[in-house]
Amino acid sequence: HIASDRGPETGAPLAIDGPEIGIDALVTAAERGAVIVPALHGPLGEDGTFQGTCEVAGVAYTGAGVLASALCMNKAVVKRFLAGAGIPQTPFVVVDSRDSIDTVRERSQHLGFPLFVKPSSMGSSIGVSKVGDQNALADAVARAGAYDDCIVIEQAVIGREIEIAVLGRRDTMLSRPGEIHVGAEFYDYNDKYTDDR
């Protein structure tokens, strides 16, 4: 339970207020036949760690399992995985936050502009920047590097954003497609959660 009007964009820590739910509470929930519906974002929530804790406690939960959650939370790893499976995607490079800006520029120059610069293991567009030229690249890399040492730089694709939910494991159902209409320059944290556009 997080109670704070401070968001990740301010750099201020969130204040945690409420009961702490540990492994004992999950084991008790499992004994009662509970099913956990994770409504968590980011590291220690979407990255397989919470799902693994539920598995150790023996409590059922909804959503993706440990491997899928861990894989999909790490943009660099999942992009390499998809590339290995021959799935087309946006051209990208992976750099380290400690790389010199000259190295970053050299490794990403073939992508052209605009670019998106992202921390590899964050969600909700936290630390993501849209970069239009070489001058803005250093600040974008520093911003992403504040959240993760591993940084993904992608060629921007201008187009429609369509989302479809896939439910189930063997017998799957698909939701109807939904289109995201962006109110900001790109679908950033504020556009997703705070400005109601």
Order of alpha helices (4+ residues) and beta strands (2+ residues): alpha-beta-alpha-beta-alpha-alpha-beta-alpha-beta-beta-alpha-beta-beta-beta-beta-beta-alpha
